[in-house]
Amino acid sequence: MTDRELQHIITKARDAKHGGFGVLSTGEKLAAALVLNRPDWLGEMNYTLAEAIERVGPQWLALIPEAARVLEYEDEHVAGKA
């Protein structure tokens, strides 16, 4: 697990949050859906939660909670400035 991998997941999840999936790979889409707690996105891709977890793999899966916290902090920080 590296900082670079964490930043990659955060960037892809942020992109998905603000504009959809675009040109993300399947693994990136699944990771973004997990980070953003979007089971509807998993369903649209015909993945169950268990399948998504298996597909992203243990290295990325370990980074998902931290990525979610970072994005949640960003949202709270922006909301506090509004």
MDTraj code that builds the backbone (N, CA, C; nanometers):
import mdtraj as md
import numpy as np

residues = "MET THR ASP ARG GLU LEU GLN HIS ILE ILE THR LYS ALA ARG ASP ALA LYS HIS GLY GLY PHE GLY VAL LEU SER THR GLY GLU LYS LEU ALA ALA ALA LEU VAL LEU ASN ARG PRO ASP TRP LEU GLY GLU MET ASN TYR THR LEU ALA GLU ALA ILE GLU ARG VAL GLY PRO GLN TRP LEU ALA LEU ILE PRO GLU ALA ALA ARG VAL LEU GLU TYR GLU ASP GLU HIS VAL ALA GLY LYS ALA".split()
xyz = np.array([
    [0.0841, -0.1182, 0.0000],
    [0.0000, 0.0000, 0.0000],
    [0.0885, 0.1243, 0.0000],
    [0.0613, 0.2101, -0.0910],
    [0.1413, 0.3305, -0.0983],
    [0.0516, 0.4532, -0.0985],
    [0.1137, 0.5635, -0.0665],
    [0.0442, 0.6923, -0.0740],
    [-0.0038, 0.7179, -0.2162],
    [0.0771, 0.6746, -0.3115],
    [0.0420, 0.6953, -0.4521],
    [-0.0863, 0.6195, -0.4878],
    [-0.0986, 0.4959, -0.4402],
    [-0.2199, 0.4184, -0.4660],
    [-0.3414, 0.4824, -0.3993],
    [-0.3237, 0.5308, -0.2769],
    [-0.4319, 0.5980, -0.2065],
    [-0.4759, 0.7212, -0.2843],
    [-0.3828, 0.8017, -0.3284],
    [-0.4164, 0.9219, -0.4047],
    [-0.4860, 0.8864, -0.5359],
    [-0.4435, 0.7775, -0.5978],
    [-0.5062, 0.7325, -0.7220],
    [-0.6534, 0.7007, -0.6972],
    [-0.6815, 0.6253, -0.5931],
    [-0.8193, 0.5885, -0.5609],
    [-0.9015, 0.7123, -0.5257],
    [-0.8441, 0.8025, -0.4477],
    [-0.9147, 0.9258, -0.4112],
    [-0.9482, 1.0073, -0.5360],
    [-0.8525, 1.0212, -0.6252],
    [-0.8740, 1.0989, -0.7478],
    [-0.9836, 1.0374, -0.8334],
    [-0.9789, 0.9063, -0.8502],
    [-1.0794, 0.8391, -0.9325],
    [-1.2179, 0.8482, -0.8687],
    [-1.2262, 0.8322, -0.7367],
    [-1.3547, 0.8432, -0.6677],
    [-1.4073, 0.9864, -0.6760],
    [-1.3194, 1.0845, -0.6607],
    [-1.3601, 1.2247, -0.6716],
    [-1.4128, 1.2539, -0.8124],
    [-1.3418, 1.2047, -0.9135],
    [-1.3864, 1.2239, -1.0517],
    [-1.5240, 1.1618, -1.0734],
    [-1.5419, 1.0402, -1.0227],
    [-1.6706, 0.9715, -1.0388],
    [-1.7814, 1.0472, -0.9673],
    [-1.7506, 1.0994, -0.8510],
    [-1.8490, 1.1728, -0.7722],
    [-1.8968, 1.2984, -0.8441],
    [-1.8043, 1.3644, -0.9137],
    [-1.8370, 1.4925, -0.9761],
    [-1.8763, 1.4831, -1.1225],
    [-1.8587, 1.3652, -1.1824],
    [-1.8933, 1.3599, -1.3239],
    [-1.9215, 1.2221, -1.3773],
    [-1.9393, 1.1292, -1.2913],
    [-1.9645, 0.9938, -1.3383],
    [-1.8362, 0.9201, -1.3667],
    [-1.8520, 0.8077, -1.4302],
    [-1.7383, 0.7176, -1.4472],
    [-1.6415, 0.7575, -1.5578],
    [-1.6880, 0.8215, -1.6608],
    [-1.5979, 0.8595, -1.7690],
    [-1.5199, 0.7425, -1.8225],
    [-1.3889, 0.7548, -1.8215],
    [-1.3027, 0.6529, -1.8799],
    [-1.2322, 0.5683, -1.7733],
    [-1.2946, 0.5506, -1.6596],
    [-1.2342, 0.4699, -1.5547],
    [-1.2369, 0.3230, -1.5928],
    [-1.1365, 0.2497, -1.5484],
    [-1.1358, 0.1054, -1.5679],
    [-1.2438, 0.0431, -1.4795],
    [-1.2750, -0.0822, -1.5031],
    [-1.3749, -0.1498, -1.4210],
    [-1.3331, -0.1509, -1.2748],
    [-1.2065, -0.1813, -1.2479],
    [-1.1580, -0.1813, -1.1095],
    [-1.1695, -0.0450, -1.0448],
    [-1.1384, 0.0599, -1.1194],
    [-1.1498, 0.1963, -1.0672],
    [-1.2954, 0.2333, -1.0410],
    [-1.3851, 0.1923, -1.1295],
    [-1.5281, 0.2181, -1.1092],
    [-1.5781, 0.1494, -0.9832],
    [-1.5391, 0.0242, -0.9665],
    [-1.5822, -0.0509, -0.8489],
    [-1.5257, 0.0109, -0.7215],
    [-1.3985, 0.0497, -0.7243],
    [-1.3374, 0.1132, -0.6078],
    [-1.4087, 0.2444, -0.5759],
    [-1.4395, 0.3229, -0.6779],
    [-1.5104, 0.4490, -0.6562],
    [-1.6475, 0.4246, -0.5947],
    [-1.7181, 0.3247, -0.6443],
    [-1.8500, 0.2923, -0.5895],
    [-1.8390, 0.2519, -0.4430],
    [-1.7353, 0.1775, -0.4084],
    [-1.7157, 0.1369, -0.2689],
    [-1.6771, 0.2566, -0.1823],
    [-1.5871, 0.3394, -0.2305],
    [-1.5445, 0.4582, -0.1551],
    [-1.6631, 0.5497, -0.1286],
    [-1.7473, 0.5679, -0.2284],
    [-1.8579, 0.6627, -0.2197],
    [-1.9859, 0.5992, -0.1665],
    [-1.9765, 0.4720, -0.1280],
    [-2.0923, 0.4004, -0.0738],
    [-2.2099, 0.4073, -0.1706],
    [-2.1844, 0.3661, -0.2939],
    [-2.2858, 0.3707, -0.3994],
    [-2.3191, 0.2299, -0.4492],
    [-2.3970, 0.1550, -0.3711],
    [-2.4348, 0.0213, -0.4162],
    [-2.5162, 0.0233, -0.5456],
    [-2.5840, 0.1354, -0.5727],
    [-2.6583, 0.1467, -0.6979],
    [-2.5643, 0.1400, -0.8178],
    [-2.4446, 0.1977, -0.8047],
    [-2.3466, 0.1899, -0.9126],
    [-2.3001, 0.0462, -0.9324],
    [-2.2810, -0.0259, -0.8223],
    [-2.2419, -0.1662, -0.8336],
    [-2.3488, -0.2436, -0.9088],
    [-2.4753, -0.2195, -0.8743],
    [-2.5852, -0.2868, -0.9417],
    [-2.5910, -0.2549, -1.0899],
    [-2.5664, -0.1292, -1.1250],
    [-2.5667, -0.0887, -1.2654],
    [-2.4568, -0.1599, -1.3440],
    [-2.3499, -0.1967, -1.2755],
    [-2.2403, -0.2692, -1.3406],
    [-2.2575, -0.4206, -1.3283],
    [-2.3706, -0.4622, -1.2715],
    [-2.3996, -0.6042, -1.2500],
    [-2.2978, -0.6731, -1.1604],
    [-2.2541, -0.6021, -1.0569],
    [-2.1641, -0.6576, -0.9560],
    [-2.2348, -0.6584, -0.8222],
    [-2.2171, -0.7657, -0.7482],
    [-2.2608, -0.7671, -0.6089],
    [-2.1507, -0.7037, -0.5257],
    [-2.1812, -0.6746, -0.4013],
    [-2.0795, -0.6207, -0.3117],
    [-1.9629, -0.7184, -0.2996],
    [-1.9938, -0.8450, -0.2830],
    [-1.8881, -0.9458, -0.2701],
    [-1.8018, -0.9535, -0.3955],
    [-1.8634, -0.9466, -0.5124],
    [-1.7870, -0.9500, -0.6373],
    [-1.6986, -0.8266, -0.6518],
    [-1.7511, -0.7110, -0.6112],
    [-1.6730, -0.5874, -0.6193],
    [-1.5518, -0.5943, -0.5275],
    [-1.5725, -0.6446, -0.4078],
    [-1.4623, -0.6580, -0.3129],
    [-1.3550, -0.7505, -0.3692],
    [-1.3986, -0.8610, -0.4257],
    [-1.3028, -0.9548, -0.4847],
    [-1.2281, -0.8912, -0.6012],
    [-1.2997, -0.8168, -0.6840],
    [-1.2399, -0.7576, -0.8046],
    [-1.1358, -0.6502, -0.7711],
    [-1.1647, -0.5649, -0.6724],
    [-1.0682, -0.4583, -0.6415],
    [-0.9434, -0.5138, -0.5734],
    [-0.9569, -0.6266, -0.5080],
    [-0.8406, -0.6911, -0.4473],
    [-0.8054, -0.6356, -0.3104],
    [-0.7258, -0.7115, -0.2360],
    [-0.6962, -0.6752, -0.0969],
    [-0.6166, -0.5459, -0.0804],
    [-0.5290, -0.5136, -0.1745],
    [-0.4491, -0.3913, -0.1596],
    [-0.5362, -0.2674, -0.1695],
    [-0.6192, -0.2605, -0.2717],
    [-0.7069, -0.1445, -0.2858],
    [-0.8149, -0.1453, -0.1798],
    [-0.8668, -0.2615, -0.1475],
    [-0.9715, -0.2710, -0.0468],
    [-0.9250, -0.2120, 0.0861],
    [-0.8002, -0.2343, 0.1205],
    [-0.7450, -0.1802, 0.2452],
    [-0.7391, -0.0273, 0.2432],
    [-0.7354, 0.0325, 0.1253],
    [-0.7263, 0.1786, 0.1128],
    [-0.8624, 0.2477, 0.1073],
    [-0.9670, 0.1728, 0.0813],
    [-1.0993, 0.2322, 0.0615],
    [-1.1493, 0.3097, 0.1836],
    [-1.1374, 0.2569, 0.3062],
    [-1.1853, 0.3375, 0.4205],
    [-1.1145, 0.4724, 0.4336],
    [-0.9838, 0.4752, 0.4136],
    [-0.9103, 0.6021, 0.4230],
    [-0.9522, 0.6970, 0.3112],
    [-0.9689, 0.6453, 0.1905],
    [-1.0139, 0.7294, 0.0787],
    [-1.1515, 0.7883, 0.1082],
    [-1.2397, 0.7080, 0.1645],
    [-1.3738, 0.7567, 0.1996],
    [-1.3650, 0.8678, 0.3045],
    [-1.2778, 0.8511, 0.4036],
    [-1.2616, 0.9544, 0.5069],
    [-1.2094, 1.0848, 0.4468],
    [-1.1145, 1.0746, 0.3559],
    [-1.0591, 1.1950, 0.2932],
    [-1.1687, 1.2699, 0.2171],
    [-1.2475, 1.1976, 0.1381],
    [-1.3529, 1.2632, 0.0609],
    [-1.4620, 1.3187, 0.1514],
    [-1.4933, 1.2480, 0.2590],
    [-1.5926, 1.2982, 0.3541],
    [-1.5423, 1.4270, 0.4200],
    [-1.4145, 1.4307, 0.4559],
    [-1.3552, 1.5504, 0.5146],
    [-1.3632, 1.6671, 0.4154],
    [-1.3316, 1.6397, 0.2891],
    [-1.3400, 1.7455, 0.1877],
    [-1.4816, 1.8019, 0.1799],
    [-1.5808, 1.7125, 0.1799],
    [-1.7204, 1.7571, 0.1728],
    [-1.7571, 1.8440, 0.2931],
    [-1.7155, 1.8009, 0.4112],
    [-1.7456, 1.8770, 0.5329],
    [-1.6738, 2.0119, 0.5312],
    [-1.5509, 2.0129, 0.4822],
    [-1.4723, 2.1355, 0.4765],
    [-1.5367, 2.2363, 0.3799],
    [-1.5820, 2.1875, 0.2660],
    [-1.6474, 2.2743, 0.1671],
    [-1.7807, 2.3248, 0.2226],
    [-1.8566, 2.2367, 0.2874],
    [-1.9864, 2.2750, 0.3441],
    [-1.9676, 2.3812, 0.4539],
    [-1.8596, 2.3720, 0.5270],
    [-1.8316, 2.4688, 0.6326],
    [-1.7995, 2.6065, 0.5795],
    [-1.7494, 2.6140, 0.4556],
    [-1.7160, 2.7424, 0.3948],
    [-1.8348, 2.8054, 0.3242],
    [-1.9400, 2.7267, 0.2999],
    [-2.0560, 2.7783, 0.2255],
    [-2.1435, 2.8652, 0.3098],
])
top = md.Topology()
chain = top.add_chain()
for i, resn in enumerate(residues, 1):
    res = top.add_residue(resn, chain, resSeq=i)
    for name in ("N", "CA", "C"):
        top.add_atom(name, md.element.get_by_symbol(name[0]), res)
traj = md.Trajectory(xyz[None], top)
